[in-house]
Amino acid sequence: MHGKAHTERSIKLLLDYPAAAEALSMSRGALRDLVYKGRGPIVTKIGNRTFFAVKDLEAFVDAHREAGMR
């Protein structure tokens, strides 16, 4: 049971700017710029902190996928 509890705690639903930028393979500054301009992934605000839900990062990537050249 101890192992399961540890695994459940390691699941992250929200990522901060550095972790989200790394997940998207971009710099933190590039991600901040996209969010500032309203073209980035949806943010989740808790208090004065900004997070990104993993599902919102996935949706952001899906929205920017392009079909390959034929």
C-alpha distances in whole Angstrom, upper triangle without the diagonal:
4,5,5,6,9,10,11,13,15,16,20,22,25,26,29,32,32,29,30,33,32,30,33,35,38,38,37,41,41,39,40,43,42,40,43,46,44,43,39,36,35,34,32,33,31,33,35,33,33,30,30,27,26,28,31,31,31,34,36,36,36,39,41,41,44,45,47,50,52
4,6,5,6,9,10,11,13,15,18,21,23,25,27,30,30,27,29,32,30,28,32,34,36,36,35,39,40,37,38,42,41,39,42,44,43,42,38,35,34,33,31,32,29,32,33,31,31,28,29,27,26,28,31,30,30,33,35,35,36,39,40,40,44,45,46,50,52
4,6,5,6,9,10,11,13,17,19,22,23,26,29,28,24,26,29,27,26,29,31,33,34,33,37,37,35,36,40,39,37,40,43,41,40,36,33,33,31,30,31,29,32,33,30,30,27,27,25,23,25,29,28,28,31,33,32,33,36,38,37,41,42,43,47,49
4,5,5,6,9,10,11,15,17,20,22,25,28,27,24,25,29,27,25,28,30,33,34,33,36,37,34,35,38,37,36,39,41,39,38,34,31,31,29,27,29,27,30,32,29,29,26,25,23,21,23,26,26,26,29,31,30,31,34,36,35,39,40,42,45,47
4,5,5,6,9,11,14,16,18,20,23,26,26,23,25,28,26,25,28,30,32,33,31,35,36,33,34,37,36,34,37,40,38,37,34,30,29,28,26,27,25,27,29,26,26,24,24,22,21,23,26,26,26,29,30,31,32,34,36,36,40,41,43,46,48
4,6,5,6,9,12,15,17,18,21,24,23,20,22,25,24,22,26,27,30,30,29,33,33,31,32,35,34,33,36,38,37,36,32,29,29,27,25,26,24,27,28,25,25,22,23,21,20,22,25,25,25,28,29,29,31,33,35,35,38,40,41,45,47
4,5,5,7,10,13,16,17,20,23,22,19,21,24,22,20,24,25,28,29,28,31,32,29,30,34,33,31,34,36,35,34,30,27,27,25,24,25,24,27,28,25,24,21,21,19,17,19,22,22,22,25,27,26,28,30,32,32,35,37,38,42,44
4,5,6,9,11,14,16,19,22,22,19,20,23,22,20,23,26,28,29,27,31,31,28,29,33,31,30,33,35,33,32,29,25,25,23,21,23,21,24,26,23,23,19,19,17,16,17,20,21,21,23,25,25,27,29,31,31,35,36,38,42,44
4,6,8,10,12,14,16,20,20,17,19,22,21,19,23,25,26,27,25,29,30,26,27,31,30,28,31,34,32,31,28,25,24,22,20,21,19,22,23,20,20,17,18,16,15,18,20,20,21,24,25,26,27,30,31,32,35,37,39,42,45
4,6,10,11,12,15,18,17,14,16,19,18,16,20,21,23,24,23,26,27,24,25,29,28,27,30,32,30,30,26,23,23,21,20,21,20,22,23,20,20,17,16,15,14,17,19,18,19,22,23,23,25,28,29,29,33,35,36,40,42
4,6,9,11,14,17,17,13,14,18,17,15,18,20,22,23,22,25,26,22,24,27,26,24,28,30,28,27,23,20,20,19,17,19,18,21,23,19,18,15,14,12,11,13,16,15,16,19,20,20,22,24,26,26,30,32,33,37,39
4,6,7,10,13,14,10,11,15,14,12,15,18,19,20,19,22,22,19,20,24,23,21,24,26,24,24,20,17,16,15,14,16,15,18,19,16,14,11,10,9,8,11,13,13,14,17,18,18,20,22,23,24,28,30,32,36,38
4,7,10,13,15,12,11,15,15,13,15,18,20,21,19,22,22,18,19,23,21,19,22,24,22,21,18,15,14,12,11,13,13,17,18,15,13,9,8,6,6,8,10,11,12,14,15,17,18,20,22,23,27,29,31,35,37
4,7,10,12,9,9,12,13,12,14,17,17,18,16,19,19,15,16,19,18,16,19,21,19,19,16,12,12,10,8,10,11,14,15,11,9,6,5,4,6,9,10,10,12,14,15,16,18,19,21,22,26,29,31,35,37
4,7,8,6,6,9,10,9,11,14,14,14,12,15,16,13,14,17,16,14,17,20,18,18,14,12,12,10,10,11,12,15,15,11,9,5,5,6,7,11,10,9,12,15,14,15,18,19,20,22,25,28,30,33,36
4,6,5,6,8,10,10,12,14,14,13,10,13,14,11,11,15,15,13,15,18,18,18,14,12,12,10,10,10,11,13,12,8,7,5,6,9,10,14,13,12,15,17,16,17,20,21,21,23,27,30,31,35,38
4,6,5,6,8,10,10,12,11,9,6,9,10,8,8,11,12,10,13,16,15,15,12,11,12,10,11,12,13,15,13,10,7,7,8,11,12,15,13,11,15,17,15,16,19,20,19,22,25,28,30,33,36
4,6,5,6,9,10,10,10,8,6,9,11,9,10,13,14,14,16,18,18,18,14,14,15,13,15,15,17,18,16,13,11,10,10,13,13,17,16,13,16,18,17,17,20,21,21,22,26,29,30,33,36
4,5,5,6,9,10,10,10,9,12,13,11,12,16,16,15,18,20,19,18,15,13,15,13,14,16,16,19,17,14,12,9,9,11,10,14,14,11,14,16,15,15,19,20,20,21,24,27,28,31,35
4,5,5,6,9,9,9,8,11,11,8,10,13,12,12,15,17,16,15,11,10,11,11,12,14,16,18,17,14,11,8,7,9,8,11,10,8,11,13,11,12,15,16,16,18,21,24,26,29,32
4,5,5,6,5,6,5,9,8,6,9,11,11,11,14,16,16,14,11,11,13,13,15,17,19,21,19,16,13,11,10,12,12,14,13,10,13,15,12,12,16,17,16,17,20,24,25,27,31
4,5,5,6,7,8,11,11,10,13,15,15,15,18,20,20,18,14,14,16,16,17,19,21,23,22,18,16,13,12,14,12,15,15,11,13,16,14,13,17,18,17,18,21,24,24,27,31
4,6,8,10,11,14,13,11,14,16,15,15,19,20,19,17,14,12,15,15,16,19,20,23,22,19,16,13,11,12,9,12,12,8,10,13,12,10,14,16,15,16,19,22,23,26,29
4,6,9,10,12,10,9,12,14,12,13,17,17,17,14,11,10,13,14,17,19,21,24,23,19,16,14,11,13,11,13,12,8,9,12,10,8,12,13,12,13,16,19,20,23,26
4,7,9,12,10,10,13,15,14,15,18,19,19,16,14,14,17,17,20,22,24,27,25,22,19,17,15,16,14,16,15,12,13,15,13,11,15,16,14,15,17,20,20,23,26
4,7,8,6,7,10,11,11,13,15,16,17,14,12,13,16,16,19,21,23,25,23,20,17,16,14,17,15,18,16,12,14,16,13,12,16,16,14,16,18,21,21,24,27
4,5,5,6,9,10,11,13,14,16,17,15,13,14,17,17,19,20,23,24,22,19,16,16,15,18,17,20,18,15,17,19,16,15,19,19,17,19,22,25,25,27,31
4,6,5,6,9,10,11,12,14,15,15,12,13,15,14,16,17,19,20,18,15,13,13,13,16,16,19,17,14,17,19,16,16,20,20,18,21,23,27,28,30,34
4,5,5,6,9,10,10,12,14,14,12,14,16,15,18,18,21,22,19,16,14,15,15,18,19,21,19,16,19,20,17,18,21,21,19,22,24,27,28,30,34
4,5,5,6,9,10,11,12,11,9,12,15,15,18,19,22,23,21,18,15,15,15,18,18,20,17,14,17,18,14,15,18,17,15,18,20,24,24,26,30
4,5,5,6,9,10,11,9,7,9,11,11,14,16,18,20,18,15,12,12,11,14,15,16,13,11,14,15,12,13,16,16,14,17,20,23,25,27,31
4,5,5,6,9,10,10,8,10,12,11,14,14,17,18,15,13,11,12,12,15,16,18,15,14,17,17,14,16,19,18,17,20,23,27,28,30,34
4,5,5,6,9,8,8,11,13,13,16,17,20,21,18,17,14,15,15,18,19,20,17,15,19,18,15,16,19,18,16,20,22,26,27,29,32
4,5,5,6,5,4,8,10,11,15,16,20,21,19,17,14,14,13,16,17,18,14,13,15,15,11,13,16,14,13,16,19,22,24,26,30
4,5,5,6,4,7,8,8,12,13,16,18,16,14,11,11,11,14,15,16,13,12,15,14,11,14,17,15,15,18,21,25,27,29,32
4,5,8,8,10,11,11,14,14,17,18,16,15,12,14,14,17,19,20,16,16,19,18,15,18,20,18,18,21,24,27,29,31,35
4,6,7,11,12,13,16,17,20,21,19,18,15,17,16,19,20,21,17,16,19,18,14,17,19,17,16,20,22,25,27,29,32
4,6,8,9,10,14,15,19,20,19,18,14,15,14,16,18,18,14,14,17,15,12,15,17,14,14,18,20,24,26,28,32
4,7,9,11,15,17,21,22,21,19,16,16,14,16,17,16,13,12,15,13,9,12,14,11,11,15,17,20,23,25,28
4,7,8,12,14,18,20,19,17,13,12,10,13,13,14,10,9,12,11,7,10,12,11,11,14,17,20,23,25,28
4,6,10,13,16,19,18,15,12,10,7,9,10,10,6,6,9,8,5,9,11,10,11,14,17,21,23,26,29
4,7,10,13,16,16,14,10,9,7,8,10,10,6,8,11,9,8,12,13,12,14,17,20,23,26,29,32
4,6,10,13,12,10,6,6,5,7,10,11,8,9,13,12,11,14,16,16,17,20,23,27,29,32,35
4,7,10,10,8,6,5,6,7,11,11,9,11,14,14,14,17,19,18,20,23,26,30,32,35,38
4,6,7,6,5,6,9,10,14,15,13,15,18,18,17,20,22,22,23,26,30,33,35,38,42
4,6,5,6,8,11,12,15,17,16,17,20,20,20,23,25,25,27,29,33,36,38,42,45
4,6,8,10,14,15,19,21,19,20,24,24,23,26,28,28,29,32,36,39,41,44,48
4,7,10,14,16,19,21,19,20,24,24,23,26,28,28,28,32,35,38,40,43,47
4,7,10,13,16,18,17,17,21,21,20,23,25,25,26,29,32,36,38,41,44
4,7,10,13,15,13,14,17,18,16,19,22,21,22,25,28,32,34,37,40
4,7,9,12,10,11,14,15,14,16,19,19,20,23,26,30,32,35,38
4,6,8,7,7,10,11,11,13,15,16,17,19,23,26,28,31,34
4,5,5,6,9,10,11,13,14,15,17,19,23,26,28,31,34
4,5,5,6,9,10,11,12,14,16,17,21,23,25,29,32
4,5,5,6,9,10,10,12,14,16,19,22,24,28,30
4,5,5,6,9,10,10,13,14,18,21,24,27,30
4,5,5,6,9,10,11,13,16,19,22,25,28
4,5,5,6,9,10,11,15,17,19,23,25
4,5,5,6,9,10,14,16,19,22,25
4,5,5,7,9,13,16,18,21,24
4,5,5,6,10,13,15,19,22
4,5,5,9,11,14,18,20
4,6,9,12,15,18,20
4,6,10,12,15,18
4,7,9,12,15
4,6,9,12
4,7,9
4,6
4
